[in-house]
Amino acid sequence: MAVSVGIVGATGAVGQELIRLLHERNFPFSSLKVLASGRSAGKEIRYKDETFIIEEATPESFDRMDIALFSAGATITKTLAPEAAKRGCVVVDNSSAFRMDPDVPLVVPEINPEAVRDHKGIIANPNCSTAIALMGLAPLHQAFGLKRFVACTYQAVSGSGVAGMQELENQIKAWSEGKDCPPETYPHPIAFNLFPHVDVFFDDGYTKEEHKMLNESRKIMSMPDLPATTTCVRVPVMRAHSIAIHAEFEQPVSLEAAREAIAAFSGAELCDDTANNVYPTPLQFSGKNKCGVGRIRIDSALDNGLAFFVVGDQLLKGAALNAVQIAEEVVRLQA
Ligand code: NAP
């Protein structure tokens, strides 16, 4: 069954990956409309030997469209996603606009694919750090029963889209030329630096990114009361987020069973051989669909605890890949 597809935010970091993945995964689209802001209307996007003319995203863009993949930020989603849904178009959204809406399924296909069935026109894709952390946490939860977790992230600048990548590149270039390059996208210089500040601060001292990770993990794993805490840090890495996780489980854990659970999980690649310096790194996992899990060890501070390190390309599993996997599930259910 072929479907008509649209991408809202096609010129962005996630949008570019969506175009590539729809082609590479042979997504059954009969037509592909690329949409962005009025600033980009009329410009071209090239993918291999195909040229797409960008159109401005408007409510009418979704007339006769079956599936729309949104990656244009929460404000655009709040305006246009209901318009698309009203026209019978199923929206898969990368922004935070509807993730915690009880009427909107929040889906990671390796974990809760059945939730896709409950959609009312809009399906949400999780925050990038959440999706990547869950590629390690979910299989271990299946094996031992998760009780609580503590996570610290090391987040790449591509998590802030094209602007974040440009800022890191510009600051490194300026530094190599002995020039000044003051921050614009971030509150501090990102080159040769890091800061525990991703998204805005809330009154409780946590950031919005940290809240997203905790609340979305609970929703996806159907564990509304799961105790968890996290610190999200921006680091000068171009692409792929890393997350150090300490988790306590209901059942006794073993390294052998933990490694087996990770190796058997479709979203993860076991990458754990410290004798040979094998553990996941952002360079190694940039551009990869699977997330690497390594440094698995018994956590010495927790009962039935495991410590481990997860790395994943947040433009892929943390955004575009997960969205295309959801769209594939939508098509499969409609067939
Ligand atoms: P980005 O590189 O800044 O791209 C933003 C896109 O939104 C561009 O295509 C832009 O089009 C479009 N846009 C802006 N205003 C618009 C408007 N009024 N109407 C239609 N399109 C408009 O951002 P990104 O990193 O791809 O992120 C996009 C979304 O995905 C955000 O919600 C973000 O939170 C989410 N997300 C990103 C990541 C990540 O790793 N980057 C991971 C998970 C989720 P123009 O070029 O015309 O301005």
Boltz pocket constraint, residues with backbone or C-beta under 6 A from the ligand:
constraints:
  - pocket:
      binder: B
      contacts: [[A, 8], [A, 9], [A, 10], [A, 11], [A, 12], [A, 13], [A, 14], [A, 15], [A, 35], [A, 36], [A, 37], [A, 38], [A, 39], [A, 40], [A, 41], [A, 57], [A, 70], [A, 71], [A, 72], [A, 73], [A, 74], [A, 76], [A, 94], [A, 95], [A, 96], [A, 126], [A, 127], [A, 128], [A, 158], [A, 159], [A, 160], [A, 161], [A, 162], [A, 163], [A, 314], [A, 315], [A, 318], [A, 319]]
      max_distance: 6.0
